[in-house]
Amino acid sequence: MSKDIVGLEEDISHSSLYSEDLAPVSKENRTWSKWHLAAIWVGMAVCIPTYLLASYMIKTGLNWYEALIIIGLANLIITIPMVLNGHAGVKYGIPFPVIGRAAFGTKGVHLASVTRGIIACGWFGVQTWIGGLAIYAIFNAITGATGELGLSFGKFVGFGIFWVINMYFIWRGTESIKWLETFSAPILVIMGLVLIYWSYAKADGFSVVLEQGKQLQHTAAKISEKDNLFYLNLHSLKDKEGALKASEYNIVSDSNTSWESFTENPIPITNTENVQVQFRTTDNGNEVLSSIVTATMVSNDASGSKLWSYLLWLTAMVGFWATMSISIADITRYAATQKDQVAGQFIGLPATMLLYSFVGIFVTCAAIINFKDILIADDAPWDPVSLIAKFKNPVVVIVAQVFMLIATLSTNIAANVIAPSNAFSNLLPKKISFKKGGTITGILGILIMPWWLLNEISGFLIFVSGLLGPVLGILIADYFLVRKKNLALAELYKEDGIYSYNKTGFNKAAMIALFVGVFLALIGYWVPALNFLYSLSWFTGFIISFVLYALLMKKPS
């Protein structure tokens, strides 16, 4: 046990702000080493969104190594405030909602903690639905049934089963969560290495695979303008020998157009509205069709800065873990030393994000040259579910879906359950335990109806997460600059203590810094001249609220 650990020296168990779940973690329960913390990050970081991250960047024109550099740098950046914010969790053994009472006030903290909790509930529902689809796919592979499109009774059964599995770990408590993450981490790392080896073996070399990354930067159909004339530019994928995979194309939006031999030369066109194109080839006499794609218009304005594009993507990648950076003390409170939490986070987070982003790139590049039915970049199976669907062997499908289940479960429990459980428990500590808070999380995860709102809610949750920079800025400024890492532990649990801020429960400085930070991060959405503030919303909110709070709190209350 580190000497830099502070325990309660006063009995405040009678306070309405105290509960066993929110109390400082005792010495005997500080059982998480650096490897447990690294394992929990492996469990959280290995998920479908991580696998897809690089694809978003590559589709906008970045190459694969630029995407990896941005992902790696972003995760190194976010790990720094993650470690800083985790310091109080180790030193005092308390979760984020209790730490937040010092900066925001005993009541003001609910604004930050419940917002973070509700975001987690949304992700919990989305991840549980995805896990349910994996169970549904396993059932179909075992029975030989054909999966139904759209909603079906079987998918809801899978959702219900996976929901119960999640709730089991919630009801068993944090030790079962530690066991789950420790168990799943090596399996998930091995799964990534197996995928890389499969891709390497199928494509006969690393360089052959990565060379295909250039192909993924091109959409299948684009419209360009030259000398007041419009041209349709088509892009078909090539196999590893360099031969075009598509042999013909059809402008399906033009009813008079028939299949034409594929050409890479610009095709003159008169109509530029809603031009839809499809590609085809034959494989052993069988016709292979691509998806129908709508041609995009290419701007002749090349003035856009690639550096600005890097900054935008860097902001998006930092915002990926914005919520966890706020509530990381919920996990680090179980660590025995500061060295454990620092090493565990730096070992687990950046390395895993890099590995699985690379897995997504490498496997997808291998797939476009190994599966003959992938004719255009738009059909590349970035989504691992789409990749699995291309395998006909039921054993491969079942094993792959089991891995998907483990990855989804470990992410869901660590990233989307612990924080909201503590946030809801903090609302009424005497009445809502960690387990009841987790149950509320599970119920809200159902009520958001993720089967209908999957795409819409994901975009909304990412947007809101990006605006949580101000909360983190205030927390770090308060703990390190204002209080110099010294909290009056017992006072955090008193209704009329120093953190009640004259019994109002709200710290005006924190409220002002929070709203100004969020406002300035958002204003660029409506004011074009200030769009850069909105584009860099996480950094904008973090820096402004950090500085403003430090200025408003010249003396600790």
C-alpha positions in Angstrom: 0.0 0.0 0.0 1.4 3.4 -1.0 2.1 6.0 1.7 0.2 8.5 -0.5 -3.1 7.1 0.5 -5.6 9.0 2.7 -8.4 7.3 4.7 -11.4 8.5 6.6 -10.6 9.5 10.2 -14.1 10.5 11.1 -17.4 8.6 11.3 -19.7 10.2 8.8 -21.8 7.1 8.1 -24.9 8.9 9.3 -24.7 11.5 6.5 -27.2 11.3 3.7 -24.3 11.7 1.3 -22.6 8.6 2.6 -23.0 4.9 1.5 -20.8 1.9 1.5 -20.6 1.9 -2.3 -19.4 5.6 -2.3 -17.2 5.3 0.7 -13.4 5.2 0.3 -12.1 1.8 -0.8 -10.4 0.0 2.2 -6.9 -1.3 2.1 -7.9 -4.9 1.8 -10.0 -4.1 -1.3 -7.2 -2.3 -3.2 -6.6 -5.4 -5.2 -6.1 -4.0 -8.7 -2.5 -4.1 -10.0 -1.2 -2.3 -13.1 -2.0 -5.5 -15.1 -5.6 -5.4 -14.0 -5.9 -1.8 -15.0 -4.2 -2.6 -18.3 -6.6 -5.5 -18.8 -9.6 -3.3 -18.1 -8.4 -1.0 -20.9 -7.9 -3.8 -23.3 -11.5 -4.9 -22.5 -12.9 -1.4 -23.0 -10.9 -0.5 -26.1 -11.5 -3.8 -28.1 -14.9 -3.0 -29.6 -16.5 -2.4 -33.0 -16.1 1.4 -32.9 -12.3 1.0 -32.3 -12.1 -1.4 -35.2 -13.9 1.1 -37.4 -12.0 4.3 -36.4 -9.3 4.2 -39.1 -11.9 3.5 -41.8 -13.6 6.9 -41.2 -10.3 8.7 -41.8 -9.2 6.6 -44.8 -12.6 7.2 -46.5 -11.9 11.0 -46.3 -8.6 10.6 -48.1 -6.0 9.9 -45.4 -3.7 7.0 -45.9 -3.5 4.1 -43.4 -0.4 5.3 -41.6 -1.7 8.8 -41.2 -4.8 7.4 -39.6 -2.7 5.3 -37.2 -0.5 8.2 -36.2 -3.5 10.3 -35.4 -5.2 7.5 -33.4 -1.9 6.8 -31.5 -1.3 10.5 -30.8 -4.9 11.2 -29.7 -4.8 8.3 -27.2 -1.5 9.4 -25.8 -3.0 12.8 -25.3 -6.2 11.6 -23.6 -4.2 9.2 -21.4 -2.4 12.2 -19.7 -5.6 13.8 -18.3 -6.9 10.2 -17.7 -3.9 9.6 -15.4 -4.2 13.1 -13.8 -7.9 12.6 -13.1 -7.2 9.1 -11.8 -4.8 10.4 -9.1 -7.5 11.4 -6.7 -9.2 8.0 -7.1 -6.0 6.3 -5.9 -5.1 8.7 -3.2 -8.6 8.9 -1.6 -10.2 5.7 -2.8 -13.4 7.5 -3.9 -15.4 7.6 -7.2 -15.9 10.5 -9.6 -19.2 11.7 -8.2 -17.7 12.1 -4.7 -14.5 13.8 -6.1 -16.7 16.1 -8.2 -18.4 17.4 -5.0 -15.2 19.4 -4.3 -15.3 21.3 -7.6 -19.0 21.4 -8.4 -20.6 21.2 -4.9 -22.6 18.4 -3.3 -25.6 19.1 -5.6 -23.8 20.7 -8.6 -21.9 17.5 -9.2 -25.1 15.8 -10.3 -25.2 18.0 -13.5 -21.8 16.5 -14.6 -22.2 13.0 -13.2 -25.7 12.3 -14.3 -25.0 13.7 -17.8 -22.0 11.3 -18.0 -24.2 8.5 -16.7 -27.0 9.0 -19.2 -24.5 9.0 -22.1 -23.2 5.7 -20.7 -26.8 4.3 -20.6 -27.2 5.1 -24.2 -24.0 3.3 -25.1 -25.1 0.4 -22.8 -28.3 0.0 -24.9 -26.4 0.1 -28.2 -23.7 -2.3 -27.1 -26.3 -4.7 -25.6 -28.2 -4.7 -28.9 -25.0 -5.5 -30.8 -24.2 -8.3 -28.4 -27.7 -9.7 -28.9 -27.2 -9.7 -32.6 -24.1 -11.9 -32.1 -26.1 -14.4 -30.0 -28.8 -14.4 -32.8 -26.0 -15.1 -35.4 -24.7 -18.0 -33.3 -28.2 -19.5 -33.1 -28.6 -19.3 -36.9 -25.1 -20.8 -37.5 -25.9 -23.8 -35.2 -29.4 -24.4 -36.6 -28.6 -23.6 -40.2 -31.4 -21.0 -40.2 -31.3 -17.9 -42.4 -31.1 -14.7 -40.5 -34.0 -12.3 -41.0 -33.6 -8.7 -42.2 -35.0 -6.0 -40.0 -36.4 -6.7 -36.5 -37.4 -10.2 -35.5 -38.4 -12.1 -32.4 -35.1 -14.0 -32.4 -33.1 -10.7 -32.3 -35.1 -9.6 -29.3 -34.5 -12.9 -27.6 -30.7 -12.5 -28.2 -30.9 -8.9 -26.8 -32.7 -10.2 -23.7 -30.1 -13.0 -23.1 -27.2 -10.6 -23.5 -28.9 -8.0 -21.2 -29.2 -10.7 -18.5 -25.5 -11.6 -18.9 -24.6 -8.0 -18.4 -26.8 -7.6 -15.3 -25.3 -10.7 -13.8 -21.9 -9.0 -13.6 -23.5 -5.8 -12.3 -25.2 -7.7 -9.5 -22.1 -9.7 -8.6 -20.1 -6.4 -8.0 -16.7 -5.0 -8.9 -14.7 -8.1 -8.1 -16.6 -10.0 -10.8 -16.0 -7.1 -13.2 -12.2 -7.3 -12.4 -12.4 -11.1 -13.1 -14.2 -10.5 -16.4 -11.7 -8.0 -17.7 -8.7 -10.0 -16.6 -10.1 -13.1 -18.3 -11.1 -11.4 -21.5 -8.0 -9.3 -22.1 -5.6 -12.0 -23.3 -8.3 -13.6 -25.4 -9.0 -10.3 -27.1 -5.3 -9.7 -27.8 -4.9 -13.2 -29.2 -7.9 -12.6 -31.4 -6.3 -9.5 -32.9 -3.0 -11.4 -33.6 -4.9 -14.3 -35.2 -6.8 -11.9 -37.5 -3.4 -10.3 -38.5 -1.9 -13.7 -39.2 -4.9 -14.8 -41.2 -4.6 -11.7 -43.3 -0.9 -12.1 -43.7 -1.2 -15.7 -44.8 -4.0 -15.1 -47.3 -2.2 -12.2 -49.0 1.3 -13.6 -49.0 2.9 -10.7 -47.1 2.5 -7.6 -45.0 3.6 -5.2 -47.8 1.1 -6.7 -50.2 -1.7 -6.2 -47.8 -0.9 -2.6 -46.7 -0.4 -1.6 -50.4 -4.1 -2.1 -50.8 -4.8 0.7 -48.3 -4.4 3.2 -51.2 -7.4 1.6 -52.9 -9.7 2.3 -49.9 -9.1 6.0 -50.2 -11.1 6.1 -53.5 -14.9 6.1 -53.6 -16.3 4.1 -56.5 -17.9 7.0 -58.4 -17.0 10.7 -58.5 -18.1 13.6 -60.7 -15.5 16.2 -61.7 -15.7 19.4 -63.7 -13.2 20.6 -66.4 -13.7 23.4 -68.8 -17.4 23.6 -68.0 -17.8 20.0 -68.8 -18.7 17.2 -66.4 -17.1 13.8 -66.2 -17.8 10.6 -64.3 -14.7 9.0 -62.8 -15.0 5.3 -61.8 -12.8 3.3 -59.4 -12.8 -0.4 -59.2 -10.7 -2.4 -56.7 -7.8 -4.5 -58.1 -6.5 -7.9 -57.0 -3.0 -8.4 -55.7 -1.7 -8.9 -59.3 -3.1 -5.5 -60.2 -6.0 -6.7 -62.4 -9.3 -4.8 -62.2 -12.0 -6.7 -60.2 -14.9 -5.1 -62.0 -15.3 -5.8 -65.8 -18.5 -3.7 -66.5 -20.5 -0.8 -65.1 -24.0 0.5 -65.4 -25.4 4.0 -64.8 -28.6 2.7 -63.1 -30.1 6.1 -62.7 -30.3 6.4 -66.5 -32.9 3.9 -67.7 -31.5 3.9 -71.3 -27.9 3.0 -70.2 -26.9 -0.7 -70.5 -23.8 -2.4 -69.1 -20.6 -1.0 -70.5 -17.0 -2.3 -70.4 -15.3 -0.8 -67.3 -12.9 2.0 -68.0 -10.7 4.1 -65.8 -10.9 7.0 -68.2 -13.3 10.0 -67.4 -16.8 9.5 -68.9 -18.5 12.6 -70.2 -22.0 13.1 -68.7 -24.7 15.8 -68.9 -26.8 14.9 -65.9 -25.0 15.4 -62.5 -27.9 14.9 -60.2 -28.3 11.6 -58.4 -26.0 9.7 -60.7 -26.1 6.1 -59.5 -23.6 3.5 -60.7 -23.3 -0.3 -60.2 -20.3 -2.6 -61.1 -20.3 -6.2 -62.0 -18.0 -9.1 -63.0 -18.2 -12.8 -63.4 -16.6 -15.5 -61.3 -16.7 -19.0 -62.7 -19.7 -18.1 -64.7 -21.6 -16.5 -61.7 -22.5 -12.9 -61.8 -21.1 -10.7 -59.0 -22.7 -7.3 -58.4 -21.5 -4.4 -56.3 -23.6 -2.1 -54.2 -25.3 0.7 -56.1 -23.4 3.9 -55.2 -24.4 7.6 -55.8 -21.6 9.5 -57.4 -20.2 12.4 -55.4 -19.2 15.8 -56.8 -15.5 16.6 -56.4 -14.7 20.3 -55.6 -12.1 22.0 -57.6 -11.1 24.0 -54.6 -7.9 22.4 -53.3 -7.3 25.2 -50.7 -8.3 23.0 -47.7 -5.4 22.5 -45.3 -4.5 18.9 -44.6 -3.1 20.1 -41.2 -6.6 21.3 -40.4 -8.0 17.9 -41.4 -5.5 16.3 -39.0 -6.6 18.6 -36.2 -10.3 17.8 -36.8 -9.6 14.0 -36.7 -7.3 14.4 -33.6 -10.2 16.2 -31.8 -12.6 13.4 -32.8 -10.3 10.7 -31.6 -9.6 12.5 -28.3 -13.3 12.8 -27.8 -13.7 9.1 -28.2 -12.8 8.5 -24.5 -14.0 11.9 -23.3 -16.5 10.2 -20.9 -14.1 7.8 -19.4 -11.5 10.5 -18.8 -14.1 12.1 -16.5 -15.1 9.1 -14.5 -11.7 7.2 -14.5 -11.5 7.5 -10.7 -14.4 5.0 -10.5 -11.8 2.4 -11.6 -8.5 3.8 -10.2 -9.9 3.8 -6.7 -9.3 0.1 -6.6 -5.6 0.5 -7.4 -3.0 0.1 -4.6 -0.5 2.7 -5.8 -0.2 5.7 -8.2 2.5 3.7 -10.1 -0.1 1.0 -10.8 -2.7 3.4 -12.2 -0.1 5.3 -14.3 1.6 2.2 -15.8 -1.7 0.3 -16.2 -3.3 3.1 -18.2 -0.3 3.9 -20.4 0.2 0.2 -21.1 -3.5 -0.6 -21.7 -5.0 2.4 -23.6 -2.7 3.7 -26.4 -1.3 0.3 -27.2 -4.7 -1.4 -27.5 -6.3 1.4 -29.5 -3.3 1.2 -32.0 -3.4 -2.5 -32.2 -7.1 -2.9 -33.0 -7.2 0.1 -35.3 -4.3 -1.6 -37.2 -6.3 -4.9 -37.1 -9.2 -3.1 -38.7 -7.0 -1.7 -41.5 -5.0 -4.8 -42.1 -7.9 -7.3 -42.2 -10.0 -5.0 -44.4 -7.1 -4.5 -46.8 -6.6 -8.3 -47.0 -10.3 -8.9 -47.5 -10.5 -6.7 -50.6 -8.0 -8.8 -52.4 -9.1 -12.2 -51.0 -12.9 -12.0 -51.5 -13.8 -11.9 -55.1 -17.3 -10.3 -54.5 -15.7 -7.1 -53.2 -15.5 -5.0 -56.4 -15.4 -1.4 -55.0 -14.1 0.4 -51.9 -17.6 1.2 -50.7 -18.2 -2.6 -50.2 -15.1 -3.2 -48.1 -16.1 -5.1 -45.0 -14.8 -2.6 -42.4 -17.5 -3.7 -40.0 -16.3 -7.1 -38.4 -19.9 -8.3 -38.6 -19.9 -7.8 -42.4 -16.5 -9.6 -42.5 -17.8 -12.6 -40.5 -20.8 -12.8 -42.9 -18.5 -13.6 -45.8 -17.4 -16.9 -44.2 -19.7 -19.8 -44.9 -18.1 -22.3 -42.4 -20.5 -22.3 -39.4 -17.6 -23.2 -37.0 -15.7 -20.0 -38.1 -18.9 -17.9 -37.7 -19.6 -19.3 -34.2 -16.1 -18.8 -32.9 -15.9 -15.3 -34.4 -19.3 -14.3 -32.8 -18.2 -15.7 -29.4 -15.1 -13.4 -29.7 -17.5 -10.5 -30.6 -19.6 -11.3 -27.5 -16.6 -11.3 -25.2 -15.4 -8.0 -26.7 -18.8 -6.3 -26.4 -19.4 -7.6 -22.9 -16.0 -6.4 -21.5 -16.5 -3.0 -23.1 -20.1 -2.6 -21.9 -19.4 -3.5 -18.3 -16.3 -1.4 -17.8 -17.2 1.6 -19.9 -20.9 1.8 -19.7 -21.9 0.4 -16.3 -19.6 1.4 -13.5 -19.9 5.2 -14.1 -23.7 5.4 -14.3 -24.1 3.1 -11.4 -22.1 5.4 -9.2 -23.8 8.5 -10.7 -27.3 7.2 -9.9 -26.1 6.0 -6.5 -24.8 9.5 -5.7 -28.3 11.0 -6.3 -29.6 9.2 -3.2 -26.7 7.3 -1.5 -28.8 5.9 1.3 -31.5 4.5 -1.1 -29.6 3.6 -4.3 -26.8 1.2 -4.1 -24.2 0.4 -6.8 -26.3 -2.7 -7.8 -29.5 -0.6 -7.9 -27.7 2.1 -9.9 -26.6 -0.6 -12.4 -30.2 -1.9 -12.6 -31.3 1.6 -13.5 -28.6 1.7 -16.1 -29.9 -1.6 -17.6 -33.5 -0.4 -17.6 -32.6 2.9 -19.3 -30.6 0.9 -21.9 -33.8 -0.8 -22.8 -36.0 2.3 -22.8 -33.8 4.1 -25.4 -34.9 1.3 -27.8 -31.5 0.9 -29.5 -33.0 -1.3 -32.2 -34.7 1.8 -33.6 -32.2 4.5 -32.7 -28.9 2.7 -33.3 -27.4 5.1 -35.9 -29.1 8.3 -34.7 -28.2 7.8 -31.0 -24.6 6.9 -31.7 -24.1 10.2 -33.5 -25.8 12.1 -30.7 -23.8 10.4 -28.0 -20.5 11.1 -29.8 -21.6 14.8 -30.1 -22.4 15.1 -26.4 -19.2 13.3 -25.4 -17.2 15.8 -27.3 -18.7 18.6 -25.2 -17.6 17.0 -21.9 -14.1 18.6 -22.2 -15.2 21.5 -19.8 -16.1 19.0 -17.0 -12.6 17.4 -17.2 -11.0 20.8 -17.3 -12.7 21.9 -14.1 -11.9 18.6 -12.3 -8.2 18.8 -13.1 -7.9 22.5 -12.4 -9.7 22.1 -9.1 -7.6 19.1 -7.9 -4.2 20.2 -9.0 -4.2 24.0 -9.2 -6.8 25.0 -6.6 -6.4 22.3 -3.9 -2.9 21.1 -4.6 -4.1 17.4 -4.5 -5.4 17.9 -1.0 -9.1 17.2 -0.3 -10.9 17.2 3.1 -12.1 13.7 2.8 -14.7 13.7 5.5 -16.1 17.0 4.3 -17.0 15.5 0.9 -19.7 13.5 2.8 -21.2 16.3 4.8 -24.5 18.0 3.8 -23.3 21.3 5.4 -19.5 20.9 5.0 -17.2 23.1 3.1 -18.1 21.5 -0.2 -21.8 22.5 0.2 -20.8 26.0 -0.6 -22.8 27.9 2.0 -25.4 25.1 2.0 -26.5 25.9 -1.6 -24.8 22.7 -2.9 -23.5 24.6 -6.0 -20.0 26.1 -6.6 -20.8 29.2 -8.7 -17.3 29.3 -10.1 -17.7 25.7 -11.5 -21.1 26.5 -12.9 -19.9 29.6 -14.7 -16.8 27.8 -16.0 -18.9 24.9 -17.2 -21.5 26.9 -19.1 -19.0 29.3 -20.6 -16.9 26.3 -21.8 -19.8 24.5 -23.3 -21.2 27.7 -24.9 -17.9 28.6 -26.6 -17.5 25.1 -27.8 -21.0 25.2 -29.4 -21.1 28.8 -30.7 -19.1 27.9 -33.8 -22.0 25.7 -34.9 -24.2 28.8 -35.4 -21.5 31.4 -36.1 -19.4 30.4 -39.2 -16.5 32.7 -38.3 -16.1 30.8 -35.0 -16.5 27.3 -36.5 -13.0 26.4 -35.5 -14.1 26.5 -31.8 -16.9 24.0 -32.6 -14.6 21.8 -34.8 -12.1 21.5 -31.9 -14.9 21.3 -29.3 -13.2 19.0 -26.8 -10.0 21.1 -26.7 -12.0 24.4 -26.7 -14.2 23.4 -23.8 -11.3 21.8 -21.8 -8.9 24.8 -22.1 -11.5 27.6 -21.6 -13.1 25.9 -18.5 -9.7 24.9 -17.1 -8.4 28.5 -17.2 -11.6 30.2 -16.3 -12.2 28.0 -13.2 -8.6 28.5 -12.0 -9.1 32.3 -12.3 -12.4 32.3 -10.5 -11.1 30.0 -7.7 -8.1 32.0 -6.5 -8.7 30.7 -3.0 -10.1 27.3 -2.2 -13.4 27.3 -0.4 
